[in-house]
Amino acid sequence: MGGRIASQVAAKGEHDLAGVVFLGYPLHPPGKPEQLRDAHLKDIRAPMLFMQGSRDSFGTPTELREVFSRLRLPATLYEIETGDHSFKVLKSAMLSQDQVHEAVMDEIVKWLNL
């Protein structure tokens, strides 16, 4: 399920959720940072983990941090350095896509305390 739809379902509070993990949250349409899609996030009562590429055109980690502080969300952010919305990193990152995906999975497991 996409992050935006998953967050809307979670915000309704009809489910007992232990947490919500977002793999590239679409905070706004690309190139339109004034059209935030964050109003419902404050209604999510479960802890949230946002995995976000530093070059994500749908919302950068910096933009997400501003939302977290403004809405006082129970949220954690993991930034994929040079990653885009799909976590594709620049060649200068010196990491393969497999290594990036492995790091993302490791971080999720660590956050879940498994």
N, CA and C atoms as an extended XYZ file, in Angstrom:
342
Properties=species:S:1:pos:R:3:atomname:S:1:resname:S:1:resid:I:1 pbc="F F F"
N         0.860       -1.176        0.000 N   MET     1
C         0.000        0.000        0.000 CA  MET     1
C         0.899        1.229        0.000 C   MET     1
N         0.554        2.211       -0.764 N   GLY     2
C         1.336        3.439       -0.805 CA  GLY     2
C         1.294        4.179        0.517 C   GLY     2
N         2.354        4.933        0.769 N   GLY     3
C         2.482        5.648        2.032 CA  GLY     3
C         1.353        6.613        2.326 C   GLY     3
N         0.893        7.307        1.312 N   ARG     4
C        -0.184        8.284        1.545 CA  ARG     4
C        -1.483        7.590        1.933 C   ARG     4
N        -1.832        6.520        1.225 N   ILE     5
C        -3.061        5.782        1.543 CA  ILE     5
C        -2.910        5.086        2.897 C   ILE     5
N        -1.757        4.484        3.144 N   ALA     6
C        -1.528        3.822        4.436 CA  ALA     6
C        -1.662        4.820        5.582 C   ALA     6
N        -1.155        6.022        5.387 N   SER     7
C        -1.249        7.021        6.459 CA  SER     7
C        -2.690        7.460        6.682 C   SER     7
N        -3.479        7.526        5.617 N   GLN     8
C        -4.888        7.895        5.767 CA  GLN     8
C        -5.664        6.804        6.500 C   GLN     8
N        -5.365        5.557        6.196 N   VAL     9
C        -5.996        4.438        6.903 CA  VAL     9
C        -5.598        4.473        8.382 C   VAL     9
N        -4.306        4.650        8.641 N   ALA    10
C        -3.820        4.704       10.026 CA  ALA    10
C        -4.430        5.875       10.790 C   ALA    10
N        -4.631        6.997       10.125 N   ALA    11
C        -5.172        8.198       10.780 CA  ALA    11
C        -6.611        8.011       11.217 C   ALA    11
N        -7.336        7.116       10.575 N   LYS    12
C        -8.728        6.872       10.960 CA  LYS    12
C        -8.815        6.190       12.318 C   LYS    12
N        -7.732        5.558       12.746 N   GLY    13
C        -7.677        4.965       14.071 CA  GLY    13
C        -8.555        3.754       14.267 C   GLY    13
N        -8.969        3.117       13.188 N   GLU    14
C        -9.850        1.950       13.299 CA  GLU    14
C        -9.081        0.667       13.532 C   GLU    14
N        -7.766        0.730       13.508 N   HIS    15
C        -6.926       -0.450       13.657 CA  HIS    15
C        -5.956       -0.232       14.812 C   HIS    15
N        -5.644       -1.305       15.493 N   ASP    16
C        -4.662       -1.244       16.573 CA  ASP    16
C        -3.289       -1.487       15.958 C   ASP    16
N        -2.593       -0.411       15.640 N   LEU    17
C        -1.317       -0.507       14.950 CA  LEU    17
C        -0.149       -0.384       15.917 C   LEU    17
N         0.848       -1.226       15.725 N   ALA    18
C         2.070       -1.132       16.526 CA  ALA    18
C         2.978       -0.047       15.975 C   ALA    18
N         2.849        0.248       14.680 N   GLY    19
C         3.682        1.253       14.045 CA  GLY    19
C         3.400        1.301       12.553 C   GLY    19
N         3.902        2.354       11.923 N   VAL    20
C         3.722        2.537       10.484 CA  VAL    20
C         5.089        2.887        9.892 C   VAL    20
N         5.469        2.165        8.834 N   VAL    21
C         6.728        2.422        8.142 CA  VAL    21
C         6.402        2.973        6.758 C   VAL    21
N         6.998        4.111        6.440 N   PHE    22
C         6.795        4.745        5.139 CA  PHE    22
C         8.078        4.634        4.327 C   PHE    22
N         7.962        4.103        3.138 N   LEU    23
C         9.102        3.996        2.233 CA  LEU    23
C         8.962        5.086        1.176 C   LEU    23
N         9.432        6.267        1.493 N   GLY    24
C         9.315        7.411        0.587 CA  GLY    24
C         7.946        8.052        0.690 C   GLY    24
N         7.694        8.784        1.761 N   TYR    25
C         6.379        9.413        1.949 CA  TYR    25
C         6.192       10.568        0.960 C   TYR    25
N         5.054       10.594        0.236 N   PRO    26
C         4.801       11.679       -0.720 CA  PRO    26
C         4.225       12.914       -0.023 C   PRO    26
N         5.087       13.693        0.590 N   LEU    27
C         4.660       14.855        1.361 CA  LEU    27
C         3.962       15.906        0.506 C   LEU    27
N         4.394       16.036       -0.734 N   HIS    28
C         3.780       16.991       -1.661 CA  HIS    28
C         4.052       16.529       -3.089 C   HIS    28
N         3.286       17.031       -4.065 N   PRO    29
C         3.603       16.695       -5.458 CA  PRO    29
C         4.971       17.268       -5.830 C   PRO    29
N         5.687       16.603       -6.726 N   PRO    30
C         6.995       17.120       -7.142 CA  PRO    30
C         6.901       18.563       -7.648 C   PRO    30
N         7.779       19.400       -7.127 N   GLY    31
C         7.820       20.805       -7.540 CA  GLY    31
C         6.731       21.675       -6.936 C   GLY    31
N         5.926       21.131       -6.031 N   LYS    32
C         4.833       21.898       -5.424 CA  LYS    32
C         4.856       21.770       -3.900 C   LYS    32
N         5.922       22.235       -3.259 N   PRO    33
C         6.045       22.069       -1.807 CA  PRO    33
C         4.968       22.805       -1.006 C   PRO    33
N         4.245       23.705       -1.641 N   GLU    34
C         3.167       24.416       -0.943 CA  GLU    34
C         1.912       23.549       -0.801 C   GLU    34
N         1.838       22.430       -1.522 N   GLN    35
C         0.678       21.540       -1.471 CA  GLN    35
C         0.957       20.353       -0.551 C   GLN    35
N         1.136       20.630        0.718 N   LEU    36
C         1.481       19.578        1.676 CA  LEU    36
C         0.339       18.591        1.869 C   LEU    36
N         0.730       17.341        2.028 N   ARG    37
C        -0.205       16.245        2.307 CA  ARG    37
C         0.076       15.724        3.712 C   ARG    37
N        -0.046       16.600        4.684 N   ASP    38
C         0.359       16.253        6.046 CA  ASP    38
C        -0.724       16.416        7.096 C   ASP    38
N        -1.858       17.003        6.766 N   ALA    39
C        -2.865       17.357        7.775 CA  ALA    39
C        -3.319       16.158        8.603 C   ALA    39
N        -3.461       15.005        7.998 N   HIS    40
C        -3.966       13.829        8.699 CA  HIS    40
C        -2.894       13.120        9.536 C   HIS    40
N        -1.633       13.413        9.312 N   LEU    41
C        -0.563       12.701       10.026 CA  LEU    41
C        -0.670       12.866       11.542 C   LEU    41
N        -1.157       13.995       11.988 N   LYS    42
C        -1.277       14.241       13.435 CA  LYS    42
C        -2.281       13.297       14.100 C   LYS    42
N        -3.141       12.676       13.313 N   ASP    43
C        -4.153       11.770       13.851 CA  ASP    43
C        -3.649       10.340       14.005 C   ASP    43
N        -2.454       10.068       13.531 N   ILE    44
C        -1.876        8.731       13.678 CA  ILE    44
C        -1.284        8.627       15.074 C   ILE    44
N        -1.740        7.663       15.819 N   ARG    45
C        -1.296        7.502       17.208 CA  ARG    45
C        -0.139        6.522       17.353 C   ARG    45
N         0.141        5.768       16.324 N   ALA    46
C         1.223        4.783       16.374 CA  ALA    46
C         2.549        5.454       16.035 C   ALA    46
N         3.648        4.897       16.521 N   PRO    47
C         4.962        5.404       16.101 CA  PRO    47
C         5.116        5.255       14.591 C   PRO    47
N         5.866        6.177       13.988 N   MET    48
C         6.059        6.171       12.544 CA  MET    48
C         7.545        6.227       12.211 C   MET    48
N         7.917        5.459       11.190 N   LEU    49
C         9.279        5.490       10.661 CA  LEU    49
C         9.185        5.923        9.202 C   LEU    49
N         9.860        7.006        8.875 N   PHE    50
C         9.903        7.526        7.515 CA  PHE    50
C        11.271        7.242        6.927 C   PHE    50
N        11.310        6.454        5.869 N   MET    51
C        12.536        6.183        5.125 CA  MET    51
C        12.474        7.117        3.922 C   MET    51
N        13.389        8.084        3.839 N   GLN    52
C        13.260        9.130        2.824 CA  GLN    52
C        14.604        9.417        2.167 C   GLN    52
N        14.601        9.463        0.843 N   GLY    53
C        15.798        9.824        0.107 CA  GLY    53
C        16.083       11.313        0.236 C   GLY    53
N        17.352       11.665        0.313 N   SER    54
C        17.716       13.083        0.478 CA  SER    54
C        17.380       13.909       -0.757 C   SER    54
N        17.172       13.245       -1.907 N   ARG    55
C        16.802       13.955       -3.138 CA  ARG    55
C        15.356       13.669       -3.547 C   ARG    55
N        14.530       13.257       -2.625 N   ASP    56
C        13.149       12.889       -2.950 CA  ASP    56
C        12.370       14.123       -3.391 C   ASP    56
N        11.896       14.107       -4.633 N   SER    57
C        11.164       15.260       -5.163 CA  SER    57
C         9.760       15.371       -4.581 C   SER    57
N         9.307       14.345       -3.863 N   PHE    58
C         8.007       14.379       -3.201 CA  PHE    58
C         8.109       14.908       -1.769 C   PHE    58
N         9.303       15.232       -1.343 N   GLY    59
C         9.512       15.754        0.005 CA  GLY    59
C        10.865       15.335        0.533 C   GLY    59
N        11.647       16.299        0.916 N   THR    60
C        12.987       16.008        1.421 CA  THR    60
C        12.937       15.705        2.919 C   THR    60
N        13.981       15.090        3.432 N   PRO    61
C        14.049       14.883        4.874 CA  PRO    61
C        13.917       16.196        5.663 C   PRO    61
N        14.490       17.267        5.147 N   THR    62
C        14.367       18.566        5.827 CA  THR    62
C        12.907       19.000        5.911 C   THR    62
N        12.176       18.828        4.822 N   GLU    63
C        10.751       19.186        4.835 CA  GLU    63
C         9.975       18.312        5.809 C   GLU    63
N        10.305       17.031        5.864 N   LEU    64
C         9.633       16.136        6.812 CA  LEU    64
C         9.933       16.526        8.255 C   LEU    64
N        11.179       16.875        8.539 N   ARG    65
C        11.526       17.283        9.907 CA  ARG    65
C        10.690       18.488       10.351 C   ARG    65
N        10.445       19.416        9.428 N   GLU    66
C         9.616       20.587        9.747 CA  GLU    66
C         8.195       20.147       10.102 C   GLU    66
N         7.652       19.200        9.358 N   VAL    67
C         6.313       18.679        9.643 CA  VAL    67
C         6.306       17.978       10.995 C   VAL    67
N         7.319       17.156       11.268 N   PHE    68
C         7.401       16.445       12.543 CA  PHE    68
C         7.344       17.422       13.714 C   PHE    68
N         8.132       18.481       13.634 N   SER    69
C         8.187       19.418       14.758 CA  SER    69
C         6.901       20.226       14.867 C   SER    69
N         6.329       20.610       13.745 N   ARG    70
C         5.104       21.415       13.769 CA  ARG    70
C         3.915       20.606       14.286 C   ARG    70
N         3.825       19.345       13.896 N   LEU    71
C         2.701       18.502       14.298 CA  LEU    71
C         2.999       17.670       15.545 C   LEU    71
N         4.226       17.750       16.024 N   ARG    72
C         4.652       16.975       17.202 CA  ARG    72
C         4.347       15.492       17.022 C   ARG    72
N         4.848       14.946       15.920 N   LEU    73
C         4.576       13.559       15.575 CA  LEU    73
C         5.509       12.596       16.297 C   LEU    73
N         4.987       11.403       16.621 N   PRO    74
C         5.845       10.346       17.162 CA  PRO    74
C         6.574        9.671       16.002 C   PRO    74
N         7.535       10.391       15.418 N   ALA    75
C         8.137        9.940       14.168 CA  ALA    75
C         9.651        9.881       14.244 C   ALA    75
N        10.193        8.929       13.488 N   THR    76
C        11.627        8.759       13.313 CA  THR    76
C        11.909        8.868       11.823 C   THR    76
N        13.033        9.464       11.485 N   LEU    77
C        13.405        9.637       10.095 CA  LEU    77
C        14.729        8.943        9.827 C   LEU    77
N        14.772        8.154        8.757 N   TYR    78
C        16.009        7.557        8.272 CA  TYR    78
C        16.242        8.121        6.886 C   TYR    78
N        17.342        8.819        6.706 N   GLU    79
C        17.643        9.477        5.440 CA  GLU    79
C        18.562        8.616        4.596 C   GLU    79
N        18.146        8.380        3.346 N   ILE    80
C        18.980        7.662        2.390 CA  ILE    80
C        19.771        8.716        1.627 C   ILE    80
N        21.035        8.830        1.963 N   GLU    81
C        21.899        9.862        1.388 CA  GLU    81
C        21.988        9.723       -0.127 C   GLU    81
N        21.695       10.766       -0.833 N   THR    82
C        21.639       10.921       -2.299 CA  THR    82
C        20.515       10.113       -2.942 C   THR    82
N        19.633        9.513       -2.136 N   GLY    83
C        18.541        8.719       -2.689 CA  GLY    83
C        17.399        9.581       -3.195 C   GLY    83
N        16.715        9.081       -4.238 N   ASP    84
C        15.527        9.763       -4.734 CA  ASP    84
C        14.290        9.108       -4.114 C   ASP    84
N        13.128        9.321       -4.695 N   HIS    85
C        11.890        8.780       -4.133 CA  HIS    85
C        11.880        7.252       -4.113 C   HIS    85
N        12.589        6.643       -5.050 N   SER    86
C        12.684        5.175       -5.112 CA  SER    86
C        13.953        4.654       -4.448 C   SER    86
N        14.668        5.541       -3.757 N   PHE    87
C        15.915        5.235       -3.062 CA  PHE    87
C        17.070        4.973       -4.019 C   PHE    87
N        16.911        5.344       -5.280 N   LYS    88
C        18.020        5.213       -6.223 CA  LYS    88
C        19.053        6.277       -5.863 C   LYS    88
N        20.274        5.829       -5.618 N   VAL    89
C        21.329        6.745       -5.186 CA  VAL    89
C        22.233        7.120       -6.354 C   VAL    89
N        22.905        8.240       -6.193 N   LEU    90
C        23.870        8.681       -7.191 CA  LEU    90
C        25.087        7.760       -7.163 C   LEU    90
N        25.773        7.655       -8.279 N   LYS    91
C        26.978        6.830       -8.335 CA  LYS    91
C        28.027        7.299       -7.344 C   LYS    91
N        28.032        8.583       -7.043 N   SER    92
C        28.998        9.126       -6.078 CA  SER    92
C        28.768        8.593       -4.670 C   SER    92
N        27.639        7.971       -4.426 N   ALA    93
C        27.349        7.419       -3.097 CA  ALA    93
C        28.230        6.212       -2.780 C   ALA    93
N        28.801        5.614       -3.815 N   MET    94
C        29.709        4.482       -3.636 CA  MET    94
C        29.004        3.267       -3.022 C   MET    94
N        27.697        3.197       -3.154 N   LEU    95
C        26.930        2.051       -2.673 CA  LEU    95
C        26.140        1.479       -3.835 C   LEU    95
N        26.010        0.163       -3.856 N   SER    96
C        25.149       -0.460       -4.853 CA  SER    96
C        23.699       -0.322       -4.386 C   SER    96
N        22.767       -0.482       -5.307 N   GLN    97
C        21.355       -0.428       -4.912 CA  GLN    97
C        21.034       -1.544       -3.928 C   GLN    97
N        21.654       -2.704       -4.106 N   ASP    98
C        21.443       -3.796       -3.160 CA  ASP    98
C        21.888       -3.392       -1.755 C   ASP    98
N        23.006       -2.694       -1.653 N   GLN    99
C        23.476       -2.239       -0.339 CA  GLN    99
C        22.531       -1.214        0.273 C   GLN    99
N        22.001       -0.342       -0.563 N   VAL   100
C        21.034        0.648       -0.074 CA  VAL   100
C        19.788       -0.062        0.448 C   VAL   100
N        19.279       -1.004       -0.326 N   HIS   101
C        18.069       -1.715        0.097 CA  HIS   101
C        18.327       -2.538        1.364 C   HIS   101
N        19.487       -3.119        1.457 N   GLU   102
C        19.855       -3.875        2.666 CA  GLU   102
C        19.899       -2.952        3.881 C   GLU   102
N        20.474       -1.766        3.722 N   ALA   103
C        20.537       -0.803        4.823 CA  ALA   103
C        19.140       -0.366        5.248 C   ALA   103
N        18.259       -0.159        4.286 N   VAL   104
C        16.876        0.224        4.596 CA  VAL   104
C        16.195       -0.891        5.388 C   VAL   104
N        16.331       -2.125        4.920 N   MET   105
C        15.719       -3.250        5.641 CA  MET   105
C        16.304       -3.404        7.040 C   MET   105
N        17.620       -3.252        7.172 N   ASP   106
C        18.252       -3.345        8.488 CA  ASP   106
C        17.712       -2.284        9.436 C   ASP   106
N        17.527       -1.078        8.925 N   GLU   107
C        17.021        0.012        9.763 CA  GLU   107
C        15.580       -0.257       10.208 C   GLU   107
N        14.782       -0.796        9.324 N   ILE   108
C        13.397       -1.135        9.686 CA  ILE   108
C        13.378       -2.195       10.790 C   ILE   108
N        14.188       -3.226       10.628 N   VAL   109
C        14.257       -4.279       11.640 CA  VAL   109
C        14.717       -3.698       12.974 C   VAL   109
N        15.724       -2.850       12.931 N   LYS   110
C        16.222       -2.219       14.162 CA  LYS   110
C        15.121       -1.379       14.810 C   LYS   110
N        14.394       -0.623       14.018 N   TRP   111
C        13.306        0.217       14.546 CA  TRP   111
C        12.205       -0.635       15.166 C   TRP   111
N        11.937       -1.785       14.565 N   LEU   112
C        10.905       -2.682       15.080 CA  LEU   112
C        11.367       -3.434       16.323 C   LEU   112
N        12.658       -3.309       16.656 N   ASN   113
C        13.255       -3.994       17.806 CA  ASN   113
C        13.161       -5.495       17.695 C   ASN   113
N        13.374       -6.014       16.488 N   LEU   114
C        13.346       -7.473       16.297 CA  LEU   114
C        14.707       -8.082       16.527 C   LEU   114
